[in-house]
Amino acid sequence: MSANRQPVATFSSREFAHDLAGVKRAAQEGPVFITDRGRPTYALMKIEDFRQLANAGAPSRSLLDVMDSLPATGGIEFEPPRLEGVVSGADLN
């Protein structure tokens, strides 16, 4: 297990409704799963953890930016073939 991995606690929806304070205490240690009929349906976590996970405040990157940041992609040329006659212009009249 990695050093930054947080424990995950699980509470049924009934436990969640009856012991919200306990669920919140558990969320201080790591993510909390809320289950319905034994299946996880919700996740609760500290807002700081959510923001870190969601990378809040960071500028969104396009697919091209991500591709350009990959190692060993420099010098690769890509020239797709032109599809002449396959697609015609739209008639906007």
Contacts in CASP RR format, 6 or more apart in sequence:
PFRMAT RR
TARGET T0000
AUTHOR 0000-0000-0000
METHOD contacts of the structure
MODEL  1
MSANRQPVATFSSREFAHDLAGVKRAAQEGPVFITDRGRPTYALMKIEDF
RQLANAGAPSRSLLDVMDSLPATGGIEFEPPRLEGVVSGADLN
6 29 0 8 1.000
6 30 0 8 1.000
6 31 0 8 1.000
6 49 0 8 1.000
7 29 0 8 1.000
7 30 0 8 1.000
8 30 0 8 1.000
8 31 0 8 1.000
8 32 0 8 1.000
8 33 0 8 1.000
9 23 0 8 1.000
9 26 0 8 1.000
9 27 0 8 1.000
9 29 0 8 1.000
9 30 0 8 1.000
9 31 0 8 1.000
9 32 0 8 1.000
9 33 0 8 1.000
10 32 0 8 1.000
10 33 0 8 1.000
10 34 0 8 1.000
10 35 0 8 1.000
10 40 0 8 1.000
11 19 0 8 1.000
11 23 0 8 1.000
11 26 0 8 1.000
11 32 0 8 1.000
11 33 0 8 1.000
11 34 0 8 1.000
11 35 0 8 1.000
12 34 0 8 1.000
12 35 0 8 1.000
12 36 0 8 1.000
12 38 0 8 1.000
13 34 0 8 1.000
13 35 0 8 1.000
13 36 0 8 1.000
13 41 0 8 1.000
15 23 0 8 1.000
16 23 0 8 1.000
16 34 0 8 1.000
23 32 0 8 1.000
23 34 0 8 1.000
23 44 0 8 1.000
26 32 0 8 1.000
27 44 0 8 1.000
27 45 0 8 1.000
27 46 0 8 1.000
28 46 0 8 1.000
30 45 0 8 1.000
30 46 0 8 1.000
30 49 0 8 1.000
31 43 0 8 1.000
31 44 0 8 1.000
31 45 0 8 1.000
31 49 0 8 1.000
32 43 0 8 1.000
32 44 0 8 1.000
32 45 0 8 1.000
33 40 0 8 1.000
33 42 0 8 1.000
33 43 0 8 1.000
33 44 0 8 1.000
34 40 0 8 1.000
34 41 0 8 1.000
34 42 0 8 1.000
34 43 0 8 1.000
34 44 0 8 1.000
35 41 0 8 1.000
45 53 0 8 1.000
50 56 0 8 1.000
61 69 0 8 1.000
67 73 0 8 1.000
END
